[in-house]
Each structure stands twice: as C-alpha cells, then as structure tokens.
Amino acid sequence: MIVDRLVEKLHLRSNFMKSIAGSILTALVIALGMAGILKLFSFSINPAVPAVLGAVGGAIYAAVTRK
C-alpha cells in the first residue's frame, strides 16, 4: 500500500507513532482524493461525507497495522 511505503520513509521509531502517522495520512488521502474526484465530475455532496469516510479509513488502517 502506498501509505505503508510513505510511513516507512518517515524516521519514526515507535510503532504507535507509525500507526498514528499512517492513520492521519490515510484519512487525508481518502478525503482529499474523494473531494478531488467529485469536483472533477462536478458532483456535489455534503462536505462531511469525505471527512467521515477518511476518518473510517484511518481507523481501519490503525486497526490493521496494530501490533
């Protein structure tokens, strides 16, 4: 996954901090990507939807990478 590779390039020693950084990065990628795609196709939805889906994606990332 792209986020895993980006998190590994960060110089973080703690697995907890890697999980936090990966969750934040995943949430940003999902929310901004969804907003960009919707803007590209001139489709409007409530702005909370990409934020919520990004938060869910970040939580899933944290749950999957927990060690």
C-alpha positions in Angstrom: 0.0 0.0 0.0 1.2 3.5 -0.8 0.6 4.8 2.7 2.8 2.0 4.2 5.7 2.9 2.0 5.3 6.6 2.9 5.2 5.9 6.6 8.3 3.7 6.4 10.2 6.6 4.9 9.5 8.7 8.0 12.1 8.4 10.7 9.8 7.2 13.4 11.0 4.5 15.9 7.8 3.8 17.7 5.1 1.5 16.2 2.5 3.6 17.9 3.7 6.8 16.2 3.8 5.0 12.8 0.2 3.9 13.4 -0.8 7.5 14.2 1.0 9.0 11.2 -0.4 6.3 8.9 -3.9 6.8 10.1 -3.7 10.6 9.5 -2.1 10.1 6.1 -4.8 7.6 5.1 -7.6 9.9 6.2 -6.1 12.8 4.2 -5.6 10.7 1.1 -9.2 9.4 1.2 -10.8 12.7 2.0 -8.8 14.8 -0.5 -9.0 12.2 -3.2 -12.7 11.8 -2.9 -13.2 15.6 -2.9 -11.0 16.0 -5.9 -12.8 13.2 -7.9 -16.2 14.7 -7.0 -15.0 18.2 -8.1 -13.7 16.7 -11.3 -17.1 15.3 -12.2 -19.0 18.4 -10.9 -20.8 16.3 -8.4 -21.7 17.9 -5.0 -22.4 16.2 -1.8 -22.3 17.1 1.9 -18.7 18.0 2.8 -18.9 15.8 5.8 -19.1 12.6 3.7 -15.4 12.7 2.6 -14.3 13.6 6.1 -16.2 10.7 7.6 -15.0 8.2 5.1 -11.5 9.4 5.6 -11.8 9.0 9.4 -13.2 5.5 8.9 -10.3 4.7 6.6 -7.8 6.0 9.1 -9.4 3.9 11.9 -9.3 0.8 9.7 -5.6 1.4 8.9 -4.8 1.7 12.6 -6.7 -1.5 13.4 -5.0 -3.5 10.6 -1.5 -2.3 11.4 -1.8 -2.7 15.2 1.0 -5.0 16.5 
